Amino acid sequence: MWSLLSIIPVIVGISVTFNVIKAMRKGREFKSRAVRVMGMVVDLKWSYVGSNQVAMPVFNYHTREGHPMQATETVGTNPPRFRPGRPVVVLYDPHEPYKAHLEGLQGAATLLQGVALVLGPLFALGGLLSLAATLLG
């Protein structure tokens, strides 16, 4: 029974580590092809992340070809970092121009990814040590 419970943190730790690496790779790919344009925050979308409420900016921008677009940032903050009416720098994917992010918010996501990249393997290692202790003890 205890050995089965020791496997859970190993699976969770490996899964977290794999997903963080995948997300970091996608972020680097996005940044490498992103086009930078000016935009404007038009609204805030409040959402819950766990028990915390965060504001995610809704922003308008035009592609280099002149097409009007609107997107909602996937990273939220509380208190809000951006207010409606504020000009912002937008990064968008020229192949999928509806996929856009505000410049400057990637730092918060990168910090969380870094923490998860450390904690994921530690969690897996803890599970492995627990499993070894159970099997050898």
C-alpha positions, 0 to 999 in steps of 0.5 A: 500500500505504501509503495503505491502511495510513493509512486504518486509523487514520482508520477506527478513530479515527472508530469509537472517537469515534462509539462513545464519544459514543453511550455517553456519550449512553446514560449521560446518558439512564440518569442522567436517568431512574434511580431511586435505592435502597439495596442491598447488595453480596453478592459479587465477580465477578472478570473479566479486562480485557485482562491485568488482573483486576478485581472487579465487585460483585454487588449486591442491591436492591429496586425501589420496588415491592418487587421483589427484584433482583440485578445485576452492575456492569459497571465493575470495579476492582482492588483492589475498591472494594466488599466483600460486606456493604457497603451501596450506593446503586443506580441502576436504570432504572424501565422496565428494573429489571434494568439497574442501576449503583452510584452512584459508579462512573460516574466511572471510566467517564466518565474512560475515555470522556474519554480515548477522546474525545481519543485517537479524533480524534487517532488519526484525524487522525494517519491523515489526516496520514499519508495526505496525506503518502503521497499528496502525497509 
